[in-house]
Amino acid sequence: MSPDTRIEHKRNSKAVFDRMIRLGFQKEFAMIVSNEMCTNYTSKRMCGYLDAAAPRSMEEVADEMLIILEERDRYKEKIENRHIIW
């Protein structure tokens, strides 16, 4: 991973972390979620969710995190399959 990518991942994670702290979630939980939501796609999706839904429970956030990660994995698989077909 390039230094620029590391910096971008840290910036993305911080955006998720900051929003979660503002919503009143514990630092430990916010750290776990923000570490998983570090790519542009995942962090934008999670930040959008946190801003729009203002979830109140850890379960709501965890469910959304799993949905976002599943979408990311399906997209990666789709791209990989395209390369195999072509």
Buried (B, 14 or more C-beta within 10 A) or exposed (E): EEEEEEEBBEEBBEBBBBBBBEBEBEEEBBBBBBEBBBBEEBBBBBBEBBEEEEBEEBEEBBEBBEEBBEEBEEEEEEEEEEEEEE
